Amino acid sequence: MDSFDVLVIGGGPAGYVAAIRAAQLGFNTACVDAFERDGKASLGGTCLNVGCIPSKAMLDSSEKFEMITHEAAEHGIQVDGARVDVSRMLSRKTGVVDKLTGGIAYLFKKNKVRSFFGLGRLVRQDGDGWIVDAAGTEVRARHVIVATGSNPRALPLAPFGGHIVENSGALNFESVPGKLGVIGAGVIGLELGSVWRRLGAQVTILEALPGFLMAADDAVAKEALKQFQKQGLEFHFGVNISRVEQDETGVSVTYTEKEQEVTARFDKLIVSIGRVPNTGGLGADTVGLALDERGFVKVDAHYRTNLPGIYAIGDVIGGAMLAHKAEEEGVALAEMIAGQAGHVNYDVIPWVIYTSPEIAWAGLTEKGAKEKGLQVKTGQFPFSANGRALGHGDPRGFVKVVADAKTDKLLGIHMVGGGVSELIGEVVAIMEFGGSSEDLARTVHAHPTLSEVVKEAALAADKRALHM
Ligand code: FAD
């Protein structure tokens, strides 16, 4: 029987990163992953195969189309007869995914991580280790890392199938749906709704919550909603869906909004109402692995489960269901197993929505900081006063800095605008070092760049913005 120091179950961002880091630290490591794409093993989990990467590829393609059809003329570029070739767009997206998933297989080889394709199932304890069925072969491991990720949450009224799809279906429509319904105005609903709207679909987003992006800063959410509505995305908040019926040609959704019953008809319906932990096939019951009431694997601050030598990380333990959070947990855990001081700073995790404009934030909102009893000062600066943004032809949005009124420590950063997914990086680095808004304000930023808006927002927190 093969024996490993570390066996990782799941090859998504949590699992593959944990495996690589464990191997770097000198552990004899293996990873078993069951993800299959087009009948073939494909490492990288949800993120690389049907999540972060393909959605961004489609967002980029569709944004280029929108640019050509709606914005090029303003730059003095006349393009007539632009049209979308959906199958070409999908095959480009698949090419990007192939490249990256293949890259992980290469990294495993390079780092001597043994890869098994198929289900990993916990079988029994064996001395100070565990026997795991790795894709039909029993192996022994001293440390087992559960990184089995998450699956889309289904709406009982609207089970997936036919015209009702989750993320992977929504990334593979063969043609642009005329009318597209989206249930859930969260990150995934907004991104996928944006892709198909740009390509020509009429998109209606139905949200049960009474407001928009309630986790984001109020000012950011308000600005983003205004921009999305201007683009033609139709939103309905506070809806209560009572019936979903599909036939050969589409889906009818009946919902109540402001006490009025409405039935809407769509060609396709995306259900994006969150994700649930994936522990099916893991053998959690067999070995007595403790799950919480929502099905997440229970862990302590060191990612230890109730069973000695078994750890869990990534989406399957809950918290922020983000690839970078999962990756950082992978690194931290491998280092902890090696006796080092692995650490993830959960207070400074960037959240990004890759719509147009993009939305990004980290740390506390102004409201959240006040609710914690902190005295705050804020500074806000618009992209409309920035030369580079005007040059781009995209003056939408702003950056808002939230700092402690007494100590000036940066507590939060909130952005809506073009390219903010990249701008947030410098601020989280400063926050990671416990920096102040003055640190940000005194850092030299290249001119002309969008990043000057971040600096000016920090200056504005001290009422000394220079260009407003
Ligand atoms: P996963 O990526 O889900 O990987 C788990 C792996 O384990 C899978 O390959 C699964 O097949 C395998 N597995 C499960 N059970 C077993 C078993 N018993 N044996 C063997 N293998 C098993 N996050 C971001 O940070 N940025 C984004 O832009 C972003 N965009 C997204 C867009 C979409 C449409 C979706 C759906 C998600 C997006 N996410 C994004 C979220 C991100 O994909 C997840 O947070 C991330 O993939 C979690 O990583 P993970 O390793 O915990 O789980």
Boltz pocket constraint, residues with backbone or C-beta under 6 A from the ligand:
constraints:
  - pocket:
      binder: B
      contacts: [[A, 9], [A, 10], [A, 11], [A, 12], [A, 13], [A, 14], [A, 15], [A, 32], [A, 33], [A, 34], [A, 35], [A, 36], [A, 42], [A, 44], [A, 45], [A, 46], [A, 47], [A, 48], [A, 50], [A, 51], [A, 52], [A, 53], [A, 55], [A, 118], [A, 119], [A, 120], [A, 121], [A, 147], [A, 148], [A, 149], [A, 150], [A, 167], [A, 188], [A, 278], [A, 280], [A, 281], [A, 282], [A, 313], [A, 314], [A, 315], [A, 316], [A, 320], [A, 321], [A, 322], [A, 323], [A, 324], [A, 325], [A, 326], [A, 352]]
      max_distance: 6.0
